[in-house]
């Protein structure tokens, strides 16, 4: 049945006429320890860059597809993609604006309140955020009269931050940028990096930059999706080219320790389907003792199997089941004459749709709150992105929630679909219908 839909059993989506396949030769060494990468964690076939949204004029032009194949390093157990595209190409003009998610803004407010109390961050402190996006977080420090600086590579997103009163440098972060800031007299009492570590191709340069910029008794906090949750809950759509690496605590602790930074605390968060927030300090500073949560998470990850190859190599089998179950639900809906539309145009959704070979033959359109995405088309699948008001106009039978990590927020916003008997589809960990 899947063959008839243009989806090969091995997981490769069909490639439309006008598609070009990248012939770039990626590096084959681990981006942390340099070990040759021989073990495939999961292969999701060919996919375009997940944030390369198309205008109508682009639809007749060739698209570039890249292998979406993740490896696991046998030495340090870092899960990572091959490098097929440069960060400059991916991030210099970016479509993702953090402030369009209410739950993410609430998360940022809570962070600013709690971190300010815990580490006495005030008007005499210097806060620096790397990959500060549109000022979604730093704006709440500005309200407290705390000096801030954002570092953001995407000029279009940085401009939105400046309009919020958040001073922002348009730069990629690493040792060079860190040294420039230190020469300007800037050292970070609090150094923040939310959902940036996975986007970094040169991890060693990035972490060295953190070491340079962090004040002597400063604290760095970084948040990123937790690999253990990805594996336990089959979160395959969090794998896309913009995410170069996928971190366990075991792996990230090694990376930071190698550059003279001690992880003295860790929290598990519900954001993005399950994330870690790590707390780092200079390893020579012992004023902040290591929390018992560090040893506890190390133990749990080891028990889960993240310190041996076998668990990683068994993951691919679960991936195929996620694909099959989603296709079965969509096929059944179409055969019964039911209309299916999408909610959201996130990068993760583009991974899922391209891997499963789902195009406008299954999903009529999708919607997104961000005006920066509306009027565009999803990469690879060419599904149109509309304003959320269209759902009320067309009254579909099913709404497929592509940013499933925000399903509670979205189902609350879209509760009115139940007025005509509409139902929600959630694709991860396995497709299910929610009334």
Buried (B, 14 or more C-beta within 10 A) or exposed (E): EBEEBBBEEEBBBEBBEEBEEBEEEBEEEBBBBEBEBEBBBBBBBBBBBBBBBBEEEBEEEEBBBBBBBBBBBBBBBBBBBBBBBEBEEBBBEBBBBBBBBEBBBEBBBEBBEEBBEEBEBEEEBBBBBBBBBBBBBBBBBBEBEBBBBBBBBBEBBBEBBBEBEBBBBBBBBBBEBBBEBEEEEBBBBBBBBBBBBBBBBBBBBBBBBBBBBBBEEBBBBBBBBBBBBBBEBBBBBBBBBBBBBBBBBBBBBBBBBBBEBBBBBBBBBEBBBBBBBBBBBBBEBEEBEBBEBBEEBBEEBEEBBBBEBEBBBEBBEBBBEBBBBBBEBBBEBBEEEBBBBBBBBBBBBBBBBBBBBBBBEBBBBBBBBBEBBBEBBBBBBBBBBBEBEBBEEEBBBBBBBBBBBBBEBBBEEBEEBEEEEBBBBBBBBBBEEEE
